[in-house]
Amino acid sequence: MNDPTEPGWHTSRRSAGGNCVEIKKEGDQVLMRDSKDRSGPVLAFDLEAFRGLVADLKEDQLSPDGEPAPVKR
C-alpha cells in the first residue's frame, strides 16, 4: 500500500481536472500512480521505458486503449 504523504511524488504543473498521474524516481525506476487513488496500484518502469512512454505521449503515438495510434496523414 502507498503512503499518500510519502515525499518524492510529483504531479505535472499542467495537470487539471483531476485526470493526472504522479511520478516518483526511485533508484533506477520511475514509479507512476493515479493522483485520485494514491493508495492504489503503482506502475514501475525502468528509465528507458519511461523515456519511451513520454516520447510516445508527446508525439501522440498512443491511443486510449493502449494500442498504437493510427498514423496521421
N, C-alpha and C positions, 0 to 999 in steps of 0.2 A: 504494500500500500504506500502511496506517496504522501508525503507531508506537505500540504499546500504552503506552509510557512517556510519551507526549506529554501535557503538562499541559492542564487545562481540561475533561476529560471527567468527567461526574458520573453517578452511579447513585443512584436513589431510596433513601432510608433504609428504606423499606418493602419493598424487594426481598428475596426469599427463594427458596431452592430453585434458584437459577441461571437462572430464567426472566426475565431482565432485559435492558433496553437501557440504553445510556449515551447521554447527550446532551452537546452542546457548542455554545455560541453562538459563531459566527464571522462577524463583520460583520453583515450583515442576514439571515443564515441560521441555522437550527438544524440541526445535524448529528446523526444517530442511527445507532448501530451496536449489534450484538449483543455483549453483555458476554462471551459464551463464545467469540466469534470476532472478536477485536479487529482482526485483520489482514484481515478480510473486507470485504464491501461496506459503504458508508455511504450512508444516505438523506439528502437535503438538502431542507429545507422553508424557504419564506420564512416570516417571523414570523407573518403572518396565518394561513397554512395550518397551522402548528404549533399555534397557539392553538385553531383549529377542531378539530384532531385531539384535543387534550387535552380540550376541552369535550365532544366526542362520546364519548370514553372515560369521562369522569366521569358522563355520562348513560347509559352502556351502550348507545350507539347503533350500535356496530359489532359484527358477528358475526365468528367466526374465519375465514370465507372472504373477508372484505373487503367483503361486500355489506352494505347497511344492515340492521340487525337488525329483526325484525318488531316492530310496535307492541305494547307490553304493554297489556293491558286489565284 
